[in-house]
């Protein structure tokens, strides 16, 4: 096989490989996090200023950035009825009140 023909075959393989890699599904670009209201970031304190506060936006964006995302799409207190568990609790175990949770939806 000549060098020119080998180079052409390598070029075609590289181009097809690039298309194949580009067609692979993208990694998760959005994700929802449930976290304790008082986790150390201060989001719970910011939510005391009201939903959508500038303080809350800044803290939610920082949370998302710490997880490798570009920004927070939405954030706020979560309703305990929206959170479900996948493992049942034994009947003899007393019910323990959990701390309030905050939902942060991250993008990018």
Secondary structure, 3 states (H helix, E strand, C coil): CCHHHHHHHHHHHHHHHHHHHHCCCCCCCEEEEEEECCCCCCHHHHHCCCCCCHHHHHHHHHHHHHCCCCEEEEEEECCHHHCCCCCCCCCCCCCCCCCCEEEEEEEC
